[in-house]
Amino acid sequence: MKIEKKLIKELVDNLKEFNLTELEYQDGQTKIKVSKASKSIEQSKGNIVSPQNKAVLNTTDNSDGIRVKSPIIGTAYLAPEPGAKKFINEGDKVKKGQTIMIVEAMKTMNHVPSTNDGEVKKILVEDGQPVEFGQTLVLLK
Amino acid sequence: MFKKVLIANRGEIAVRVIRACKEWGIETVAVHSNVDADSMHVRLADESVCIGSHQPQNSYLNISSIMSAVDLTGAEAIHPGYGFLSENAKFAEIVKKHGIKFIGPDSKIISQMGDKIEAKKIAKKYGLPIIEGSEGGVKSLSEAKSIGKKIGYPILIKAAGGGGGKGMKIVNEENQLENLFLVAKTEAKKFFGNDELYIEKYFKNPRHIEVQIMSGKNRTVHLGERDCSVQRRHQKLIEETPSPVLSKEQRKDLLEKTVKMVEQINYEGAGTVEFIYENGKFYFLEMNTRVQVEHPVTEVQTGIDIVKEQLWIAFTGETALNQSDIMPRGHSIECRINAENPALNFQPSPGVISVCHQPSGFRTRVDGSIFQGCKITPYYDSLIAKVICKGRNRTEAIQRTLRSLDEFVLEGITTTIDLHKKILNHRKFIKSEFDTNWLSKEKFY
């Protein structure tokens, strides 16, 4: 049987293009199976853990303002308790170290301090919303 | 026996209850939030119902959602586990009104024991020693002052509606009283919606000792005591039985008095009466009207399945246990494995468990809900597993627990396993020379 190098190469390219781990192709009696090593499976597993982190961490430029990010994965709260006054509102002046939000993780309330002095340009999360590690919570200008 | 039971909980305790139901031949219904769809309790149950989003108030605390799940599946009884709605008198009442059996005591007892002042009065009435302090709520600062003078400083200000160590203030001398009294009042109002305060003597070196009770209409029995004095931030980390600090006479006195008290309040099911122990004396602290996290330590010590017995009492109204049949032997220890980093002040450590190998072997038990690839989300308690070991004596129990902890492999998250090894190897733990404040003072990292 003649080994069709071209076809194998094409299949491997498809594997990469569509981010697959395994691909089987059959044409009559000819059957070709290509697969990536388990290492790449491990890597893709790692990506599932925090798909949002990567996107967030890639946008580190502060062109549209100073980003205050979540130090932990959890649930964001805009006020110290339900129905209470919010820590900050858009347009408020904040000081470095001032609490701008609470992120609850495993029943522990973590106060998120502002990283800079500034004015609140935009609050990017809603009360009770799940947030990832490193996700931008607030934009300051 | 019941045909179908709904478990209104998640995590390791939901798995624990499902196991007990299966052994009774009872069909099980798991309820879960959207983020728990792939979790162990959902996989093990015969049926499952999604009852809301990740936030507890939308799912595991959502009474109407849970009642809808009962309706949908035709469950005859609800096991509330611990935490969430397990000590919510309103929930127990609603369940009863719908003709469904709540596996636990009557809502009236839950509500009495939930009110710490009321609970103290009941304990005193039925012969348990209570902590010196105010008889009931303290209304004014001047009243607080005169109590302080009577019992002597330091004193502890507590909220009547509080619990879990929240809203407590230690007052070391009288000149601090005014300020702390007012702060405690404001906080109690804010956290618990009830600004009633009470005052107790503050203990400097207390041990936490509790008695496991099983009770039906026919009789009340005890399953011995547990010593839970290894705590961090008022939360238990290691529990053991028997308590290494009680003498034979003290133990007999404690157990007999506790049974006598519970007998007289018409209690139904499993319960725990908690005490503070200092200088040879014990004082009533509170009563938990549910199964506790640390119940397995008593199970391995006595050979009695507490959760299966809970189901039996709920169905028949009577306990099948006789005090003379209950014979605790040897020594048992439980370590709570939390997804936390003990080196970083117990910072939560959610994530995916990429490698999971759980210990086993002679007299090692692991209760948990974890498996390789499972996700530990940040939305719930950090407890993920419990390692329980039994030995012929305390030394063997310690050695076996250490051996088991060594076998435990968890990757992807940080846990308290490493801290447990340090504690169990510590001279103070081995000699049992510690109190509930020990962990906050000792440097392990």
HADDOCK unambig.tbl for C-alpha pairs under 7 A between the chains (distance, minus, plus):
assign (segid A and resid 49 and name CA) (segid B and resid 352 and name CA) 6.73 0.50 0.50
assign (segid A and resid 73 and name CA) (segid B and resid 378 and name CA) 6.55 0.50 0.50
assign (segid A and resid 74 and name CA) (segid B and resid 378 and name CA) 5.17 0.50 0.50
assign (segid A and resid 74 and name CA) (segid B and resid 379 and name CA) 6.46 0.50 0.50
assign (segid A and resid 105 and name CA) (segid B and resid 348 and name CA) 6.44 0.50 0.50
assign (segid A and resid 105 and name CA) (segid B and resid 378 and name CA) 4.68 0.50 0.50
assign (segid A and resid 105 and name CA) (segid B and resid 379 and name CA) 5.97 0.50 0.50
assign (segid A and resid 106 and name CA) (segid B and resid 348 and name CA) 6.27 0.50 0.50
assign (segid A and resid 106 and name CA) (segid B and resid 378 and name CA) 4.96 0.50 0.50
assign (segid A and resid 106 and name CA) (segid B and resid 379 and name CA) 5.41 0.50 0.50
assign (segid A and resid 106 and name CA) (segid B and resid 380 and name CA) 4.81 0.50 0.50
assign (segid A and resid 106 and name CA) (segid B and resid 381 and name CA) 4.86 0.50 0.50
assign (segid A and resid 106 and name CA) (segid B and resid 382 and name CA) 5.52 0.50 0.50
assign (segid A and resid 107 and name CA) (segid B and resid 380 and name CA) 6.33 0.50 0.50
assign (segid A and resid 107 and name CA) (segid B and resid 381 and name CA) 6.08 0.50 0.50
